[in-house]
Amino acid sequence: MEVDNLGLQIIRTKNAVISYNNKGLLKVVLADYDEITLDDVIAQRKIAADLTADKPHVVLAVAGRRTSATKEAREYSSQNVPKGRLAEAVLIKSLPVRLMGKFFITFHKPNVPTQLFESENEALIWLNQRLFEAGVS
């Protein structure tokens, strides 16, 4: 695990960089051209649980330009909400990923509030509102 100059905890996997600010924001930056498998999701969820200690948190997922996920990964992600997760914002960089994101939300109906965004600032405003509503500061 790395710690940056702002005290942000950072863990790198083969297809993601996961960081936590100790104030309820978990950020997952996915590689541009990888397909996320069920094993990848399970590994990322384990890292998230370790970083957040299962305390209430929100997730900013930054999708790569061509990030995709297997059917098993999508199904697992939508139905198995990690302990403490309040909401997830997905930052989209390309039209194909936006279409997949809309399909994921519409078809798989995640068990946690999930929205797509084109602006990181808008995503963070939305996520911070979820933290505020949950009493996390």
N, C-alpha and C positions, 0 to 999 in steps of 0.2 A: 504494500500500500504506500502510495505517495501522499505527502501533504504539501499543498502549495503555499505560497507566501501569505495567503489570506486565511490559512488554516483549513482549507477545503480538503477533505479526504478524497483521494482519487484511486480507483482501481481500474486497470486495463485488462480486457479479455481479448480473445482473438477477433471479435467483431463488435466490441463496444468499449466506450470509456464511461465509467460510472463514477459519479461524484456526489457528495452529500455535504450540505452546508451546516449541519447540526442545528438548523432552525426549521426543519420540516420540508426542505426542498431537496429531492433526489433528482439528479439529472443523468439521463442515459443518452449518450451520443452514439448512434449506430453507424457502422461502416457503410460507405456509399454503395457497394456492389455485392453485399452478402445476403444470403438467404438464411434467416433465423430459423433454427430447428427447435424441436421440443427440448432437447438437451441444453441448447443455448438459453432458452427461457428459464429453465429450472436453475441453471447456474447463475444467471443474472438475478433471479429472485432470491437465491441464497445470499449473494453479495448484498443485495438491497436489505434483506433482513438483518444481516450482520451490521451494516452501516447505520441503519435506522433504529436498531434494537427493537424492532416491531412497534415503535412509537408512532403516533399519528403523523402522516407525511403525505405529500403530493409528489407527482412525478411529471417532469418535463422530459418527454421522449423526443429526441431530435432524429428524425428518420433521414437516412442517407438518400442520395439522388435515385438510387435503384434498389433500395432495401425491399426485401420481400420476406415472407414467412411461410413455412409449411402449414398445411391444414391443421395438423396436430398442434403446432405451436399457437396458431390463432385460437383454436378451440380451448386449449388449456389456459391461455392468457385471459380470455374473456370470462371464463367460468371460475377460475381459481384466484380470487382476490387475496393478495398478501395481507397479513395482519397489519393493521395500522394505515393501510392505503386509503386515502380519502377521495382522490381524483387523479386523472391523468390527462395531460394536454400533450398532443402530438404536433410537433412542428414539422410542416411539410415543405419540401424544397422542389418538388416536381409534380407535374400533372399525373403521371402514372401512379406515383405513390399516393397522391390525393385520392385517386379513384379507388385504390386498394383500401385506403383508410376509411373512406365512406362505406365501402362494402363491408369492412370489418365491423364498423359500428352498427350498420343497418342489419346485417345478417347474423352476426354473433352476439349482438346486444350485451356488451360488457356489463358486469355486475358492479361497476363503479363508474361514476360520472366521467365521461371521456369526450373530449372535443378536439377537433382539428384546427390548427392555426397556421397562418402564413407568416406571422410576426411573433418573434420571441417576446417582445414587450407585451403584446396582447395576451399571449399565453400566460406570462408571469402574473399579469393583473388578475386574470381569471383564477389561477392557482392560488394566489395570495388571498383572494376572496374566499375560497374554499377553506384555507387555513384559518382565516379570521372567523368564519361561521362555525368552525369546530373549536374555537377557543385556543388555537395554537399560535404562539407568538414567538 
